[in-house]
Amino acid sequence: MQPNTSRPPCGAVIDEPLARRLFGAEDPVGRQIQTSRSQNGPTERVEIIGVAPGLRHNLFDPAPVAHLYLAFGSEYRSVMNFHVR
């Protein structure tokens, strides 16, 4: 699948578990990663603009799982999850 390079990368926030997995001890802010908004969709570059704390989905989860947060305003989907803490 070819990446969409026709526009500048949009901003994304990752959480601490994903930052550790992708970049180890390095600062991820300002780095770019490739992602896709759907399983078979086109890939796009996103620039990491921030790092959020890791979250557990359930009280008894052993550790937080990795998350990538993307803006959804320009790409509305009728089915999505919205988490507020």
Legacy VTK file of the C-alpha trace (Angstrom):
# vtk DataFile Version 3.0
C-alpha trace
ASCII
DATASET POLYDATA
POINTS 85 float
0.000 0.000 0.000
1.425 3.394 -0.979
1.534 6.171 1.645
-0.465 9.339 1.097
2.217 12.028 0.708
0.100 14.705 -0.992
-0.337 16.783 2.182
1.723 17.531 5.269
1.408 15.004 8.106
-1.403 15.513 10.592
-0.686 15.568 14.304
-1.101 12.578 16.579
-0.737 11.884 20.272
0.648 8.565 21.462
0.669 7.195 24.952
3.690 6.210 27.045
3.476 2.438 26.328
3.509 3.058 22.554
6.298 5.637 22.878
8.448 3.109 24.755
7.674 0.382 22.208
8.522 2.520 19.169
11.269 4.826 20.428
12.658 3.378 23.668
14.059 6.165 25.831
14.173 8.714 22.967
11.801 11.695 22.873
9.093 10.866 20.271
7.738 14.424 19.861
8.404 15.687 16.347
9.012 12.182 14.942
6.791 10.734 12.205
5.192 7.316 11.908
3.110 5.568 9.237
-0.408 4.469 10.145
-3.712 3.560 8.555
-7.169 4.560 9.777
-8.608 1.216 8.661
-7.277 -2.299 8.287
-6.907 -2.183 4.488
-6.955 1.583 3.987
-4.198 3.783 2.639
-1.330 4.622 4.953
-0.496 8.154 5.993
2.315 9.899 7.803
1.460 11.411 11.170
3.699 13.594 13.299
3.762 12.940 17.016
2.814 16.153 18.801
2.422 14.834 22.336
2.639 11.899 24.723
-0.213 10.967 27.085
-0.042 8.709 30.140
-0.872 5.041 29.589
-4.411 3.886 30.426
-5.750 0.544 31.584
-9.034 -0.526 30.021
-10.021 -2.541 33.090
-9.088 -2.256 36.736
-7.366 -5.634 36.761
-5.359 -5.272 33.539
-1.705 -6.014 34.333
-0.406 -2.967 32.449
-1.624 -0.199 30.133
-1.822 -1.081 26.430
-0.494 1.100 23.601
-2.730 3.767 22.006
-2.485 6.192 19.083
-4.834 9.190 19.149
-5.731 10.856 15.832
-7.961 13.824 15.084
-11.297 12.665 13.727
-12.938 15.970 12.798
-12.048 15.815 9.112
-12.686 12.090 8.695
-16.053 11.381 10.286
-17.066 7.749 10.761
-20.444 6.723 12.081
-18.888 4.093 14.356
-16.173 5.300 16.719
-15.192 5.249 20.370
-14.719 8.445 22.301
-12.926 8.190 25.655
-13.222 10.910 28.273
-11.336 10.761 31.495
LINES 1 86
85 0 1 2 3 4 5 6 7 8 9 10 11 12 13 14 15 16 17 18 19 20 21 22 23 24 25 26 27 28 29 30 31 32 33 34 35 36 37 38 39 40 41 42 43 44 45 46 47 48 49 50 51 52 53 54 55 56 57 58 59 60 61 62 63 64 65 66 67 68 69 70 71 72 73 74 75 76 77 78 79 80 81 82 83 84
